[in-house]
């Protein structure tokens, strides 16, 4: 089930998911606290993968690909998100390797005109027994293909 509040805007690549900023996500100035962006990104990614069969259900993984760790998270803040309500999270994959993946993302206003923040998030799929990198399954590769940003055309 999508967390859409309104129709998702069309994008050339990746996906846009609407997530809700709640009162307890705000700092003392009434703007989205910087630490909450990572949580909201997770809340955007989770339903996308879950709708495609890759999720935790009743405390158990539906596919081995949900066992992964964030290796790197970077963010650049552009314009504060003020107050509560929905925000659009546009995410895509820049790279999907043997055992790693790199997302690009933007937090945008619902109409897409304002970029509030942007960055990247790198993850590594892990073997649960050894906690060492492990290859993605074909299921994950099929889902990832729907998120990959096309390579730029040579000029």
C-alpha positions, 0 to 999 in steps of 0.5 A: 500500500502506498502512502500517497496523499495525492497522485504521484508526479511523473518523473523521468527515472526513479520513483516519488513517494509522499511521506508525512512530516509529523509534529514530533519530527520538527525542531524547536524552530518548527522546521524538520529536524536534520536527523529526521531526513534519514528516517523519512527517506527510509519511510519512502523506500520501504513501501516501494520495496514492500509493494514488490515483495521485499520487506519484513512481515511479522518480524521476518524477512520476505527476501534475503535482500532486506538484510542490508546496512547503510554504509554512507548517508550524505545530505545537502540542505537547500530550503527548510521544510516548515511545519507538518504534512506531506513532502515528496521524496524522489529516489532512484538508484545511481548504481546497483552492484554485486552486493552494494547499491547507491541511491540518489534522492531529493526531498521536494515540495509536493508540486516538485518546484522546491528542493528541500534537500538532496543527497545519496545513500549507499547500502551493502547487502549482508549475509546474516550469518557472517555479516559480510557482503553478499550478492543481491538476489535476482528478485532485488535485481528486478526491482532495482532495474525499475529505479536505475537512473539511465546513463547520460547520452554522449553529447 
